[in-house]
Amino acid sequence: MVQRTVDHDQRRAEIVRTTWRIIARRGMAGATMRQIAAEAGFANGALKPYFPTKADLLMATYEHVFARTNTRIRELTEDLHGLDALSAVCMEILPLDSVRLDEGRVVIEFWSEATSDPAAREILVRSVGEWKQLMLSWCQEIDPDREWNSRVDALLTFLQGAQVVGVLAPAVNGSSENLKAQLEEQLAALIRD
């Protein structure tokens, strides 16, 4: 009898990727532990050793989406500075294509969880805080003597609102073209005196 070695990190990652796909298609209500196990190809109950609760799985899935976005941001901004880097990071956060729309769907579901779960809220605050620090550093490259804090906060508020509109009401004003135009206006306002 051949004994298979289970790569637990790989299995955990597959469960998270499956959850991300299901939430993007059906929302959190459609992402039951039974459905996730079935779609990942595991027996019912096989998720428990990896994610004891659905909340644990949701947090891991959000972390996965945040890490994916940050990987793209690092790759895109490696040789960029100032306004170019700031613009690139904003473009990665906006729901401009199917991948970023799916990520936005997961993020919006996670925000709902964060309203009542302190651990989820902590992850959300940390995630947005990391983006804010990146943005502030690029703004300092534009003008080190200017106070950027409230301007970056306004930009982050726009980006989060754009995720909601892009996911929930793209026909209203959340088409890719419209979101890009809005971003240009936001960036122009950000650097104006």
N, C-alpha and C positions, 0 to 999 in steps of 0.2 A: 504494500500500500504506500503510495506517494503522499507525503504530508506537505501541504501548501503552507508557505509562510505568508502571513497577512501583514501587509504594510499599513499600519494603523493611520499614519499621517495621510497616506494616499486615499484611504477609505474615508477619512474625515473630510478631506478636500472634495471628494466626489459627492458626498452628502451635501456639503455646502453649495457646490455648483448646481446640483439638482434642485435644491431649495430655491436658489436664485432664479433658475429658469421657471419653476412653478409659480413663484410669487410674481414674476414679471408677466406671466400669462394669465393667472387666475386670482392674484391678490393673496393676502395672507389667509383669508377664509378658505381658499381653495388648496392651501398648502397644509393638508393634514399630515400627521406623522405617518399614517398608513400609506397615503398617496406618495409621499416622498420616498419611503422605503421601497414601494413597488416600482417607482420610476427609476430609482437608483439600482434596482436589481437585487435588493436585500430582502430577507424575510421580515415580516412584521415583528417589531420588537428589537430588531438588530440595530436600531439607531440609539437606543437607550445607553449603551456603554460609551457612546461618543457624545451624545447630547441628551442628558437626563430629562430636559424639558423643552418644550417648543420655544420658550423664551430664550434659552441658551442657544438653540439653533438659529433663531432670528438674529441674535447678537453676533454670532459667528458669521452669518451671511452678510450682515451689514459691514462687518470688519473686512470681509472679502471684497465687497464692492468698493469700499473706501480704499483698500490696498490696490485694487486694479486701477482706479482713477489716479492714485498717487504714483503708480508705476508709469503710467502714460505721461503724467505731469513731469516727472523726473527726466524721462527720455526726451520729451519735447523741449524742456527748458534748460537742458544741460549746457548749451552754448548761447543762451539768451539772457538778456539783462533788462532791467527797467520795464518800460511800457511793453516791449515785445514779450517778455516773460509773463507779465501780468495778463496780457491779452491771451496768451496761449493757455494759461491755467483756467481762465474764465471759459474759454472755448471747450475745455475738457469737462467742465462741470455742467455746462448747458446741455439739455437733452436734444442734441442736433441730429442724431442718427439712431438707428434701432438699438444699438448696444447701450448708448447713453440714456435712451428712453427707458430701456429695461432696468438699468441701474437706478434711474430716477423713481421708477415704480417701487423698487425695494426700499429706497431711502424714504419715500413718503410713508410706506407701511411702517418703517422703523420709527419715524417721528411720532406716529400714533402710539407706538409702544412706549416711547420715551416720555410721554405725557404722564404716565402712571408708574413707570418703573425707574427708580433712581439709578440702577446700574446701566440701563439703556441710555438714560439722560447723560450720565457721565461719559459714555462712549461718544455720544453726539457732541457734547461740549468739547471734548478733547479733539475730535475730528475737525470740527469747524475752527477750533483754536489753532490747529496746525496750519490750516489753509490761511488763516488770518496772519500768522507769523510770516509765512512765505510771502504773502502779498505786501505786508509792511516792509519786508526787506527789499523787495523790488521797488516799492515806492520811494524808499530812502535813496535808492540809486538815481531816481528821477530828480529829487530835490531833498537833500539831507536836512535842510533847515525848516521844512514845512511840517506841520502837524498832520499826520495821515490817519490817525486812529478812527475818527468818525467817518472819514471818507471811505476807508476800507470796510467799516461796518456797513455802510450804505450799499457798497458793492456786493458784499456777502448777502445782504438782505435781498437785493435784486436777484442774485443768482439762485437763492433758495426759492423765491417766489416764481422765478422763471421755470424751475423744475416742476413746481406744482402746475403752472399754466401749461407747460409743454406736455405734461403727462395727462392732465385731466381735461384741458380745454384748448387743444392746439388750433382749432378752427377760429377761436375768438381772437387771440393775438399771439399764439405760441408756435406758429410755424417756424421752421428753421431760419428762413430768410428774415422774418420779423424779429426773432430773438437775436440774431446777429446784428440787425440794425439797432435794436434796443441796447445791446452791449456796446456798440460804437458810441452811442449817446452817453451811456454811463461812464465809459472811459474818458470821453472828452470832458464831461463834467468833473470827473475826478481830478484831472490835471489842470483844469482852469483855475485861475486865481480867484 
